[in-house]
Amino acid sequence: MTTSFDYTPPKIWSWDKPNGGRFANINRPIAGPTHDKELPVGRHPLQLYSQGTPNGVKVAVMLEELLALGNSGAEYDAWLIRIDRGDQFGSGFAALNPNSKIPALVDQSGPMPIRVFESGAILIYLAEKFGAFLPTGLGARAECLSWLFWQAGSAPYVGGGFGHFYAYAPTKIEYAIDRFAMETKRQLDVLDRRLETNKFIAGSDYTIADIAAWPWYAGLTKGWLYDAAEFLQGSEYKNVARWVDAISERPAAQRGRMVNRVNGEASSQLHERHDASDFETKTQDKLATGR
C-alpha cells in the first residue's frame, strides 16, 4: 500500500487489492448478498436487525422510549447483525435493506409486513406510527426534521471520516485526520450553540432529533466513540455536555444503548432482546456465569 505522499490516482480505479484497516474483510465496491442466510423472526410486532453502533442505538432507544410511554405495540425482538463478520451481506438482510447497512426494521403488526431501513426513516416511521417524539405543528415539525436530517447528513463525516482515519485506517494520515477532526469539532460547535438557548435540539421538548444525535455526540464527548474525547477536547462543549448527561439519565436511553451491543463491559451487552426482562437476565455477564 502506498502512502498519501507518493500516490497518484490512476485514470480508472479498480478494486485489485485489499485496502487494509479494521473493516478490510467486508469492504467492497458492489452491492448485493455474499451468502445465503435467512433472518430470524420473533413473536413481537416489530423486528429489529441491528448492532449497537450509534445508528443502531438510535432505534433501540426510540423503541425503549415508546415502551416507557406505555405503547405495548412497540414491543420488539432485536436480532444481532454482526457487521464486522459480514452478516449484513446475508441474503435475508440484503433483501430487507438493499444498502446492507444496519439498522433495519420490519413491522409485522398489519396484514402485510412493512420494511423500513435507514435510521432516520425508522425514527420518523415509529414517531408517526405511535404519535410520539415528533411535533405535529407545522413549524415545530419542520424544526425537528431539519435537525434530524442535519444529524443524518453529518454522521458520515464523523464515522466514515474522522472515526475511520483516526481509529481504523491502517496508516495515520495527518491531512485526513486534521480535515475530519476540524469538521467533527465544527459539528460539536453547531450543536453547542444550538443548545445554549434550547433545552433540547428542536426546542423545549425531547424529540427524535435528540434520539438520533445523542449516540453520536455523547459518544464523541464521553469517549465511547473512537476513544477520542481528549483529542477532540469534548469537555469544552458545556451545553452539549449538559444535554448528553440529561439524556444519559433516561432509563430508556440506558437500555437502548445495551441492545445489540458487542463491546464494553459484559454487563452492558445485551446481544439479543426479546423481552423487557432480558436486561436483567440475559446480558453477557449473566449468560457467562449462568446466573
FIRODREN-725678 format. One record per residue: residue number from 1; residue in one letter; x negated, y, z of N, C-alpha, C in turn. Coordinates in steps of 0.05 Angstrom, whole numbers, plus 5000, padded with zeros to 4 digits. Layout:
<nodes>
resi,resn,nu,nv,nw,cau,cav,caw,cu,cv,cw
NUM,a,X,Y,Z,X,Y,Z,X,Y,Z $
...
</nodes>
This chain:
<nodes>
resi,resn,nu,nv,nw,cau,cav,caw,cu,cv,cw
1,m,4983,4976,5000,5000,5000,5000,4982,5025,5000 $
2,t,4988,5043,4983,4973,5068,4981,4982,5088,5002 $
3,t,4965,5107,5009,4973,5127,5028,4987,5150,5014 $
4,s,4998,5168,5030,5012,5191,5018,4993,5210,5003 $
5,f,4967,5207,5007,4948,5225,4995,4937,5217,4968 $
6,d,4941,5191,4961,4930,5182,4935,4951,5168,4918 $
7,y,4976,5174,4923,4997,5161,4908,5008,5180,4887 $
8,t,5009,5171,4862,5022,5186,4841,5045,5169,4831 $
9,p,5070,5179,4833,5093,5163,4825,5091,5155,4796 $
10,p,5098,5130,4789,5099,5123,4761,5123,5136,4747 $
11,k,5123,5134,4720,5145,5145,4706,5171,5130,4712 $
12,i,5169,5104,4716,5192,5087,4722,5185,5071,4747 $
13,w,5202,5074,4768,5197,5060,4793,5207,5031,4790 $
14,s,5192,5012,4801,5200,4984,4801,5195,4973,4829 $
15,w,5212,4954,4836,5211,4941,4862,5194,4916,4859 $
16,d,5167,4918,4862,5150,4896,4857,5132,4888,4881 $
17,k,5136,4901,4904,5120,4894,4927,5135,4902,4952 $
18,p,5131,4889,4975,5144,4897,5000,5135,4924,5008 $
19,n,5153,4939,5021,5145,4967,5028,5136,4969,5057 $
20,g,5135,4946,5071,5125,4947,5099,5146,4959,5118 $
21,g,5138,4962,5143,5156,4973,5163,5174,4952,5175 $
22,r,5188,4961,5196,5204,4943,5212,5226,4928,5196 $
23,f,5238,4942,5177,5260,4930,5162,5253,4921,5134 $
24,a,5228,4916,5129,5219,4909,5102,5233,4883,5092 $
25,n,5239,4865,5111,5251,4840,5103,5279,4842,5093 $
26,i,5293,4865,5098,5320,4867,5089,5324,4890,5069 $
27,n,5304,4906,5064,5306,4928,5045,5305,4918,5017 $
28,r,5324,4928,5000,5324,4920,4972,5340,4941,4957 $
29,p,5335,4944,4931,5348,4965,4915,5374,4956,4901 $
30,i,5386,4934,4910,5410,4924,4898,5431,4919,4919 $
31,a,5456,4918,4911,5478,4913,4929,5487,4884,4926 $
32,g,5508,4877,4941,5519,4850,4939,5508,4831,4959 $
33,p,5521,4808,4963,5513,4788,4983,5487,4773,4975 $
34,t,5473,4764,4995,5449,4748,4990,5454,4719,4998 $
35,h,5476,4714,5013,5482,4687,5022,5511,4685,5029 $
36,d,5521,4660,5030,5549,4655,5037,5551,4653,5067 $
37,k,5569,4670,5078,5575,4669,5106,5601,4683,5111 $
38,e,5621,4668,5119,5647,4679,5125,5646,4693,5152 $
39,l,5664,4713,5156,5665,4727,5181,5685,4713,5200 $
40,p,5678,4712,5226,5697,4701,5245,5720,4720,5249 $
41,v,5743,4710,5258,5767,4726,5262,5778,4718,5289 $
42,g,5783,4738,5306,5794,4733,5333,5824,4738,5334 $
43,r,5834,4739,5358,5863,4740,5361,5875,4768,5364 $
44,h,5858,4788,5368,5868,4815,5373,5875,4830,5347 $
45,p,5891,4851,5350,5899,4866,5326,5875,4877,5309 $
46,l,5854,4885,5323,5831,4897,5310,5807,4880,5312 $
47,q,5793,4877,5289,5768,4861,5288,5745,4880,5280 $
48,l,5726,4882,5298,5703,4900,5293,5678,4883,5288 $
49,y,5665,4889,5266,5640,4875,5259,5618,4896,5259 $
50,s,5599,4893,5278,5581,4916,5283,5556,4907,5298 $
51,q,5539,4927,5303,5517,4924,5321,5515,4950,5336 $
52,g,5503,4950,5360,5503,4973,5377,5482,4994,5370 $
53,t,5481,5002,5345,5466,5025,5336,5484,5050,5341 $
54,p,5474,5074,5337,5491,5097,5342,5517,5096,5326 $
55,n,5516,5088,5300,5541,5087,5285,5560,5065,5295 $
56,g,5549,5043,5304,5566,5023,5316,5578,5031,5342 $
57,v,5562,5045,5358,5572,5054,5385,5596,5072,5382 $
58,k,5596,5089,5361,5618,5107,5357,5645,5093,5358 $
59,v,5647,5071,5343,5673,5057,5341,5680,5042,5366 $
60,a,5660,5030,5379,5665,5016,5404,5674,5036,5425 $
61,v,5662,5059,5427,5671,5079,5446,5700,5088,5440 $
62,m,5706,5092,5415,5733,5100,5407,5753,5080,5416 $
63,l,5748,5055,5411,5766,5034,5419,5770,5032,5449 $
64,e,5748,5035,5463,5750,5034,5493,5765,5058,5503 $
65,e,5761,5081,5491,5776,5105,5499,5806,5102,5494 $
66,l,5813,5090,5471,5841,5085,5465,5853,5065,5485 $
67,l,5838,5045,5492,5848,5026,5512,5852,5039,5539 $
68,a,5833,5057,5546,5835,5072,5571,5860,5089,5573 $
69,l,5870,5098,5549,5894,5114,5548,5919,5096,5550 $
70,g,5916,5070,5550,5938,5052,5552,5949,5041,5525 $
71,n,5933,5045,5504,5942,5035,5477,5934,5005,5475 $
72,s,5953,4988,5482,5947,4959,5480,5942,4950,5452 $
73,g,5953,4964,5432,5948,4957,5405,5919,4961,5395 $
74,a,5903,4974,5412,5875,4978,5406,5857,4956,5416 $
75,e,5870,4934,5426,5854,4911,5435,5838,4900,5411 $
76,y,5814,4892,5416,5797,4885,5394,5777,4862,5400 $
77,d,5769,4849,5380,5747,4830,5381,5723,4843,5368 $
78,a,5700,4843,5381,5676,4855,5370,5656,4833,5364 $
79,w,5649,4830,5339,5631,4809,5330,5604,4822,5322 $
80,l,5583,4809,5331,5556,4820,5326,5546,4814,5298 $
81,i,5538,4835,5284,5526,4833,5258,5497,4841,5262 $
82,r,5478,4822,5261,5450,4828,5266,5438,4839,5240 $
83,i,5435,4866,5239,5425,4878,5215,5396,4872,5210 $
84,d,5381,4867,5231,5352,4860,5228,5349,4833,5216 $
85,r,5370,4816,5217,5369,4789,5205,5384,4787,5179 $
86,g,5395,4809,5170,5409,4809,5144,5437,4799,5145 $
87,d,5450,4798,5168,5478,4789,5170,5496,4806,5153 $
88,q,5489,4831,5149,5506,4850,5133,5507,4842,5104 $
89,f,5489,4824,5095,5489,4816,5067,5503,4789,5063 $
90,g,5516,4779,5084,5532,4755,5081,5556,4760,5064 $
91,s,5566,4740,5051,5589,4744,5032,5613,4755,5045 $
92,g,5619,4747,5069,5643,4757,5083,5641,4787,5090 $
93,f,5617,4795,5100,5614,4823,5107,5612,4840,5082 $
94,a,5598,4831,5062,5596,4847,5037,5623,4851,5023 $
95,a,5641,4831,5027,5668,4834,5016,5683,4855,5032 $
96,l,5678,4857,5058,5691,4876,5075,5680,4904,5070 $
97,n,5654,4906,5068,5642,4932,5063,5622,4929,5040 $
98,p,5628,4937,5016,5611,4934,4993,5584,4948,4997 $
99,n,5582,4967,5016,5557,4981,5021,5539,4966,5041 $
100,s,5549,4944,5052,5534,4927,5071,5521,4943,5094 $
101,k,5537,4960,5106,5528,4975,5129,5548,4972,5152 $
102,i,5538,4969,5176,5556,4969,5199,5563,4997,5206 $
103,p,5586,5001,5219,5607,4982,5227,5628,4979,5206 $
104,a,5643,4957,5208,5667,4954,5191,5689,4943,5209 $
105,l,5714,4950,5201,5737,4943,5218,5759,4931,5201 $
106,v,5773,4912,5212,5797,4901,5199,5820,4904,5218 $
107,d,5841,4916,5209,5866,4919,5224,5885,4898,5214 $
108,q,5891,4878,5231,5908,4856,5223,5935,4858,5238 $
109,s,5943,4882,5246,5968,4885,5261,5992,4886,5243 $
110,g,5988,4891,5217,6010,4893,5199,6014,4868,5182 $
111,p,6031,4869,5162,6036,4846,5145,6012,4839,5128 $
112,m,5996,4859,5121,5971,4854,5106,5948,4867,5120 $
113,p,5925,4853,5122,5902,4865,5135,5893,4889,5120 $
114,i,5883,4909,5136,5872,4934,5124,5843,4935,5132 $
115,r,5825,4939,5113,5797,4942,5119,5790,4971,5120 $
116,v,5771,4978,5137,5761,5006,5138,5731,5004,5143 $
117,f,5716,5018,5127,5687,5019,5131,5678,5048,5130 $
118,e,5653,5053,5140,5642,5079,5146,5653,5089,5173 $
119,s,5634,5094,5191,5642,5100,5219,5661,5124,5221 $
120,g,5656,5145,5205,5674,5168,5206,5702,5161,5197 $
121,a,5704,5145,5176,5730,5137,5166,5745,5120,5186 $
122,i,5730,5103,5200,5742,5086,5221,5753,5104,5244 $
123,l,5738,5124,5252,5747,5142,5273,5772,5156,5265 $
124,i,5773,5166,5241,5797,5180,5232,5821,5161,5230 $
125,y,5816,5137,5220,5838,5117,5218,5849,5111,5245 $
126,l,5832,5106,5265,5842,5099,5291,5855,5123,5305 $
127,a,5844,5147,5301,5856,5171,5313,5884,5175,5302 $
128,e,5888,5171,5276,5914,5175,5264,5933,5152,5271 $
129,k,5923,5128,5273,5940,5105,5279,5951,5108,5308 $
130,f,5935,5117,5326,5944,5119,5354,5950,5147,5364 $
131,g,5947,5167,5346,5954,5194,5354,5937,5205,5377 $
132,a,5911,5201,5376,5893,5209,5398,5866,5218,5387 $
133,f,5855,5238,5401,5828,5248,5396,5824,5262,5369 $
134,l,5846,5270,5357,5845,5285,5332,5868,5306,5334 $
135,p,5862,5331,5335,5883,5352,5338,5902,5351,5314 $
136,t,5927,5358,5319,5947,5358,5298,5951,5386,5286 $
137,g,5945,5407,5300,5947,5434,5289,5928,5438,5266 $
138,l,5936,5452,5246,5920,5454,5221,5892,5465,5227 $
139,g,5890,5487,5242,5864,5499,5247,5847,5481,5264 $
140,a,5858,5470,5286,5843,5453,5304,5834,5428,5290 $
141,r,5851,5417,5274,5844,5392,5259,5821,5398,5240 $
142,a,5823,5421,5226,5801,5428,5207,5775,5431,5222 $
143,e,5775,5443,5246,5751,5447,5261,5739,5420,5269 $
144,c,5756,5402,5279,5747,5376,5287,5735,5360,5264 $
145,l,5749,5360,5241,5739,5345,5218,5714,5357,5207 $
146,s,5712,5383,5208,5687,5396,5199,5663,5387,5215 $
147,w,5666,5386,5241,5644,5377,5258,5639,5347,5255 $
148,l,5660,5331,5251,5657,5303,5246,5640,5298,5221 $
149,f,5646,5312,5200,5631,5308,5175,5604,5321,5176 $
150,w,5601,5342,5193,5574,5352,5199,5556,5330,5210 $
151,q,5567,5315,5229,5551,5294,5240,5545,5272,5220 $
152,a,5565,5264,5205,5562,5243,5185,5541,5251,5164 $
153,g,5541,5276,5156,5522,5286,5136,5494,5289,5148 $
154,s,5493,5294,5174,5467,5299,5187,5452,5274,5195 $
155,a,5467,5253,5200,5455,5228,5211,5433,5216,5194 $
156,p,5435,5216,5167,5414,5205,5151,5387,5218,5155 $
157,y,5387,5244,5161,5362,5258,5166,5350,5250,5193 $
158,v,5367,5243,5212,5357,5234,5238,5348,5205,5237 $
159,g,5365,5188,5226,5359,5159,5226,5340,5151,5204 $
160,g,5348,5154,5179,5332,5146,5156,5308,5165,5152 $
161,g,5310,5189,5163,5288,5208,5160,5270,5207,5184 $
162,f,5277,5222,5205,5260,5224,5229,5254,5196,5241 $
163,g,5275,5182,5247,5272,5156,5261,5254,5137,5245 $
164,h,5259,5136,5219,5243,5117,5203,5213,5124,5203 $
165,f,5207,5149,5197,5179,5156,5195,5165,5159,5222 $
166,y,5180,5166,5243,5168,5168,5270,5164,5141,5283 $
167,a,5184,5123,5280,5183,5099,5295,5179,5073,5279 $
168,y,5188,5072,5254,5189,5047,5239,5169,5045,5216 $
169,a,5161,5067,5204,5145,5065,5180,5118,5052,5186 $
170,p,5107,5037,5167,5081,5022,5173,5058,5041,5176 $
171,t,5059,5066,5166,5038,5085,5169,5051,5112,5179 $
172,k,5036,5126,5195,5045,5152,5205,5038,5174,5185 $
173,i,5057,5186,5172,5053,5206,5152,5060,5233,5164 $
174,e,5041,5250,5168,5045,5275,5182,5066,5292,5169 $
175,y,5065,5295,5142,5084,5311,5128,5112,5301,5133 $
176,a,5117,5275,5130,5144,5264,5133,5154,5268,5161 $
177,i,5138,5263,5181,5146,5266,5209,5152,5295,5215 $
178,d,5135,5313,5206,5139,5342,5211,5165,5351,5197 $
179,r,5169,5342,5173,5193,5350,5157,5218,5342,5172 $
180,f,5220,5317,5181,5245,5308,5192,5247,5315,5222 $
181,a,5225,5318,5236,5227,5328,5263,5238,5357,5263 $
182,m,5229,5373,5244,5239,5400,5242,5269,5400,5237 $
183,e,5279,5383,5219,5307,5381,5213,5323,5371,5237 $
184,t,5312,5351,5251,5326,5340,5275,5328,5361,5297 $
185,k,5307,5376,5301,5308,5398,5321,5327,5420,5312 $
186,r,5329,5425,5287,5348,5445,5277,5377,5436,5283 $
187,q,5382,5410,5279,5409,5400,5285,5415,5402,5315 $
188,l,5395,5396,5332,5399,5399,5361,5405,5428,5368 $
189,d,5392,5446,5354,5397,5475,5359,5425,5483,5350 $
190,v,5434,5473,5327,5461,5478,5318,5481,5469,5339 $
191,l,5477,5445,5349,5495,5434,5370,5493,5449,5396 $
192,d,5469,5456,5404,5465,5471,5429,5479,5498,5428 $
193,r,5477,5512,5405,5490,5538,5402,5521,5535,5402 $
194,r,5530,5514,5390,5559,5509,5390,5569,5504,5418 $
195,l,5555,5488,5433,5564,5480,5460,5559,5502,5481 $
196,e,5545,5523,5473,5542,5546,5492,5568,5559,5498 $
197,t,5587,5559,5479,5612,5572,5484,5636,5553,5482 $
198,n,5631,5527,5480,5652,5507,5478,5646,5483,5495 $
199,k,5666,5474,5509,5663,5451,5527,5656,5426,5511 $
200,f,5670,5422,5489,5664,5400,5471,5659,5411,5443 $
201,i,5652,5394,5424,5643,5404,5398,5665,5418,5383 $
202,a,5689,5408,5383,5710,5420,5367,5726,5441,5383 $
203,g,5718,5446,5408,5732,5465,5425,5735,5456,5454 $
204,s,5758,5459,5465,5762,5453,5493,5769,5423,5498 $
205,d,5776,5409,5477,5785,5381,5480,5764,5361,5469 $
206,y,5763,5338,5482,5746,5316,5473,5759,5303,5449 $
207,t,5744,5300,5427,5755,5290,5402,5736,5270,5389 $
208,i,5744,5261,5366,5727,5242,5350,5701,5256,5342 $
209,a,5701,5282,5341,5675,5296,5335,5655,5290,5356 $
210,d,5663,5290,5382,5645,5284,5404,5638,5254,5403 $
211,i,5657,5237,5398,5653,5208,5398,5632,5201,5376 $
212,a,5633,5215,5354,5615,5210,5332,5587,5220,5338 $
213,a,5585,5243,5350,5559,5256,5354,5544,5245,5379 $
214,w,5559,5238,5400,5546,5231,5425,5525,5208,5423 $
215,p,5530,5186,5409,5510,5165,5408,5483,5174,5396 $
216,w,5485,5192,5376,5461,5202,5363,5446,5222,5380 $
217,y,5459,5243,5389,5445,5265,5402,5439,5259,5431 $
218,a,5456,5243,5444,5448,5233,5470,5424,5215,5468 $
219,g,5423,5198,5448,5400,5181,5444,5375,5196,5439 $
220,l,5376,5217,5424,5352,5233,5419,5342,5247,5444 $
221,t,5360,5260,5459,5352,5276,5482,5346,5259,5507 $
222,k,5358,5235,5509,5353,5217,5532,5331,5197,5526 $
223,g,5323,5195,5501,5302,5176,5495,5311,5148,5487 $
224,w,5338,5145,5485,5348,5119,5476,5341,5113,5448 $
225,l,5339,5134,5431,5332,5130,5403,5303,5137,5398 $
226,y,5288,5118,5388,5261,5122,5378,5241,5130,5399 $
227,d,5249,5130,5425,5232,5138,5447,5219,5165,5441 $
228,a,5235,5184,5432,5225,5209,5421,5234,5234,5436 $
229,a,5245,5231,5460,5256,5254,5475,5234,5274,5481 $
230,e,5211,5264,5490,5189,5283,5496,5178,5296,5471 $
231,f,5175,5280,5450,5164,5291,5425,5182,5313,5414 $
232,l,5208,5310,5417,5227,5330,5407,5234,5351,5427 $
233,q,5223,5349,5451,5229,5367,5473,5259,5369,5478 $
234,g,5271,5345,5480,5300,5344,5482,5312,5358,5506 $
235,s,5296,5360,5527,5306,5373,5552,5310,5403,5549 $
236,e,5299,5414,5527,5302,5443,5523,5331,5451,5515 $
237,y,5346,5432,5506,5373,5438,5496,5393,5434,5519 $
238,k,5396,5455,5535,5411,5453,5560,5440,5449,5556 $
239,n,5452,5461,5536,5480,5457,5531,5486,5429,5520 $
240,v,5468,5419,5504,5471,5391,5495,5469,5373,5518 $
241,a,5450,5378,5536,5447,5361,5560,5472,5360,5577 $
242,r,5484,5383,5581,5509,5384,5597,5531,5367,5583 $
243,w,5534,5370,5557,5553,5355,5542,5547,5325,5542 $
244,v,5522,5318,5538,5514,5290,5539,5521,5277,5565 $
245,d,5514,5291,5587,5520,5280,5614,5549,5277,5619 $
246,a,5565,5296,5610,5594,5295,5614,5606,5270,5600 $
247,i,5598,5265,5576,5608,5242,5562,5597,5216,5573 $
248,s,5572,5216,5581,5559,5193,5592,5572,5183,5618 $
249,e,5587,5201,5631,5601,5194,5656,5628,5181,5650 $
250,r,5637,5182,5626,5663,5170,5619,5660,5139,5619 $
251,p,5676,5125,5634,5674,5095,5634,5677,5083,5606 $
252,a,5694,5094,5589,5697,5083,5563,5672,5086,5546 $
253,a,5658,5108,5549,5633,5112,5535,5612,5092,5545 $
254,q,5611,5088,5571,5593,5069,5582,5598,5041,5572 $
255,r,5623,5033,5570,5630,5006,5560,5624,5004,5530 $
256,g,5631,5025,5516,5627,5024,5487,5597,5022,5479 $
257,r,5580,5033,5495,5552,5032,5489,5541,5004,5494 $
258,m,5555,4987,5509,5546,4960,5514,5554,4941,5492 $
259,v,5574,4947,5477,5586,4929,5457,5567,4924,5434 $
260,n,5562,4899,5428,5544,4891,5406,5516,4901,5409 $
261,r,5508,4908,5433,5481,4918,5438,5461,4895,5440 $
262,v,5438,4898,5428,5418,4876,5429,5391,4885,5440 $
263,n,5390,4909,5452,5365,4917,5465,5371,4930,5492 $
264,g,5350,4936,5507,5354,4947,5533,5357,4926,5554 $
265,e,5366,4934,5578,5370,4915,5600,5390,4894,5592 $
266,a,5385,4869,5600,5404,4848,5594,5432,4853,5605 $
267,s,5433,4867,5627,5459,4873,5639,5475,4894,5623 $
268,s,5462,4907,5604,5475,4927,5587,5482,4917,5560 $
269,q,5477,4891,5555,5482,4879,5529,5506,4861,5529 $
270,l,5527,4868,5515,5550,4851,5511,5551,4844,5481 $
271,h,5539,4822,5473,5536,4816,5445,5563,4813,5431 $
272,e,5582,4801,5444,5609,4799,5433,5629,4808,5454 $
273,r,5650,4821,5445,5671,4830,5464,5698,4819,5454 $
274,h,5711,4803,5471,5737,4792,5463,5759,4798,5485 $
275,d,5750,4808,5508,5768,4814,5530,5755,4835,5548 $
276,a,5771,4851,5561,5761,4871,5579,5743,4859,5601 $
277,s,5749,4835,5609,5734,4822,5630,5706,4814,5621 $
278,d,5701,4814,5595,5674,4807,5585,5653,4825,5595 $
279,f,5659,4850,5601,5639,4869,5611,5629,4860,5638 $
280,e,5645,4845,5652,5637,4836,5679,5625,4808,5678 $
281,t,5632,4792,5659,5625,4763,5660,5608,4753,5637 $
282,k,5605,4769,5615,5591,4758,5592,5569,4775,5581 $
283,t,5558,4793,5598,5534,4807,5589,5511,4787,5589 $
284,q,5489,4795,5576,5468,4776,5572,5455,4766,5597 $
285,d,5454,4782,5618,5443,4773,5644,5461,4751,5656 $
286,k,5487,4754,5653,5506,4734,5664,5504,4709,5648 $
287,l,5502,4710,5622,5500,4686,5606,5474,4672,5610 $
288,a,5453,4687,5616,5427,4674,5620,5426,4658,5646 $
289,t,5440,4669,5667,5440,4655,5693,5463,4637,5697 $
290,g,5483,4639,5679,5507,4623,5683,5525,4632,5705 $
291,r,5522,4657,5714,5538,4667,5737,5559,4686,5727 $
</nodes>
